[in-house]
Amino acid sequence: MPGGASKLRDVRKLADARAILDLDIPVAQLPGLPVELISGGGQVHAHLQFGREQGYMVAQVGLKAPLELICQRCMGPMAVTIETNSPVLLIESEAEAEAAPVEWETYLAAEGRLSFEALAAEELLLALPVVPLHADSSACERSAGRSAAVRDAAPASPAQSAADAATARPFADLRALLDGGTKTKR
Ligand SMILES: [Zn+2]
């Protein structure tokens, strides 16, 4: 669906029809992802099942996203496939969110309208590691060795200078921004 994926959808109709959608969304089209943690492009496969539960609109959101994350220890690339599948209550107002059962994750679909990209981005954010790290420092050295070889074709001498950078700030600021427009609660 070229160009059509980012518009707002009428989720009331989708919920009534119990619609099931499979979408491939380019990572670049997902709003608000932390660019300091994700490099490269790729696509996120989203499987969305709409319906109604206890009077609420619900979407079961399944994502499969082969991503290239940036290891926060060596700053090298790190292939990770994120898979997540969770139900989300689609609420039409903050007031409705207050009344929703607390065990549900909620997502604001104001006036029954929703951007698939924004919903997928939110779910992906929740599933992303806060601080992506290679399994251990030897994996970092291998990654650093590869990067050095690509950069200058010189024998790699992987300096572990980035070790202190592992305290990289999680995307707390970003979450705050997102929460301004969409509300998620536990
Ligand atoms: Zn690493």
Boltz pocket constraint, residues with backbone or C-beta under 6 A from the ligand:
constraints:
  - pocket:
      binder: B
      contacts: [[A, 71], [A, 72], [A, 73], [A, 74], [A, 75], [A, 76], [A, 133], [A, 134], [A, 136], [A, 139], [A, 140], [A, 141], [A, 143]]
      max_distance: 6.0
